[in-house]
């Protein structure tokens, strides 16, 4: 009896001995992982008990198709999710099933079935990332229990995690594979593997050139040079944040230099794509067609974690968290910001009152992709798509209802039905001219559209309360009409027009608007200095998620949509448009159109002058001369430039949208004084080719 008693005492102390024997920093890091997981343990009891009751004698669950090989929504992974629930309930000291033998038996039986079955997906991501990550995280959690898996079986499971070659991957995929290497290192207390996994995991936290990942303009590209600030960029942030938190204040902590790079991308690029909890649809890639994906309700938790990692910016992170969590208004501690991302072909324009972002493309970047049967109709998403947000949810989950050839901001053929995106995984655009100039607060963006038989010169000019949108030289050989869409968002409230009437819900009307006419909806006004032939719909639109993403629900949904577009007719020749977006406008009638002077809107140049701000912005499609009341500016190359006049001092900002010039020459004359200066601007070169150069003008 005494011998049995001693044995029982030894067994009861075994888990504490195991924890005590965990060497530094393995035990410290695993405890942080357990603490992170503990936040959700209390919710696991009920679903875990249901999983236990449904477990078959052979260790399977009858409602899972283990033969499925789907590339998305892969059914077998639910088996690992159910095991994780069982483990959560089993290790939760405050729960009903802590150290419950029936749960441990079920965990072992379910793992044995998985190991023997070894299901595979036709999508490598599940096999080489999702499955090893899930196994690793669950095994670490199980370490904090009073009884554990048989040692030899645990070794076999850990060996099964060895899938995916981290050195072969880039960007977020490298981070994802390195994460399960990291879990394996902790489980085996392998110092060499721990170091190498963290080296690989943090390797993508660097500005890269001619590779996927984080770029020198602080955009994020994946699947070739394709914009993925969210999507894969989101995965990158999640992986780095999680692991950096686990290893902080250990010899393996993220370096100060890498923290600076990571923090800037997260705070500046990623967060500036938000309005309240809602992210710009332009940065999600094919994820735009996943239900609920534009609303980031859990971002607040990640921000809270980053506060402890990037502690010197704790106050700034807290201000961000307040905005993103909707605890404060969207404008809370939000500063004006403007950036054209010359690597990503993307522009962000942020003001406390609104956000206005634009996505374009060039032969240096890939257009928005279709893949894994997602984003099936997103063929025009890279043609100047404008995301305009004041409240935040203007586009949330509207995508199944969209008319996909009327993406906000784009010029395209008006197809009778939505047209599939035939090429998978993105294709390079054919145009060379795409770019923008920026000083960090103001700027202009330009794009030579050439897609689906439609060509156009498109330009956007960004100020404080106004964004001027110009289109010129619009041409098409198609018999189908060509349209420019100003917006297609959820209908929210009344639609007012300067013609003296309000458009009611469920109407479709055509208006021949005179000069200085406007349309107002949901706090955003669309002003037409030169008039326009527009169509305006407030009708109900219907669709399904499954149509645009085969893995999504197939039930039909509907809702009322605000849709405003200009009809250029069929086979247009040198058609144009000129409209001004006034986001967060309180009274359209108070807008003074004389503040904004459209100097030119032609195939050669598109030029706007803001009299109030004394800012001249110009898009030159060829070497030419720009004339204003005050200046004459000649260039020897196509370019995008801006001249700011602040307290009598003029500053030139210039960018090369072709990304090929080493030098651009300017000849600038002050008309009133007769003074003239000639400047040869040495343009930024790789990896900054396409970025803006600042030059003080000495008159």
Secondary structure, DSSP 8 states (H G I E B T S, - for coil): -HHHHHHHHHHHHHHHHHHHHS-TTHHHHHHHHHHHHHTTGGGHHHHHHHHHHHB-TTS-BTT--TT---SSS-TTHHHHHHHHHHHHHHH-TTSSSTT-HHHHHHHHHHHHHHHHH----SSHHIIIIIHHHHHHHHHHHHTTSSS---HHHHHHHHHHT--S-GGG--HHHHHHHHHHHHHHHHHHT-HHHHHHHHHHHHHTSS-BSSSSEEBTTS-EE-SSS-B-TTTHHHHHHHHHHHHHHHHTTSTT---HHHHHHHHHIIIIIIGGGEETTEE-GGGSGGGGGSTTTTB-TTHHHHHHHHHHHSGGGHHHHHHHHHHHTTSS-TTTT---EEEEETTTTEEEEEETTEEEEEE---TTSB----BTTBSTT-TTTTSSEEEEESSSGGGTT-GGG--TT--TT-EEE--SS-----STT--B-S---EEEEE-SS-EEEEEEEEETTEEEEEEEEE-SS-EEEEEEEEEE--SSEEEEEEEEEE--S-EEETTS-EE-TT-EEEEEE-TTEEEEETTEEEEETT-EEEEEE--EEEE-HHHHBTTS--S-EEEEEEEEEEEEEET-SSEEEEEEEEET-S-GGG--GGGEEEEEESSSEEEEEETTTTEEEEEESSS-EEE-SSEEEEESS-EEEEEEEETTEEEEEEE-TTS--SEEEEEEEETTT--EEEEEEE---TTSTTS-EEEEE--
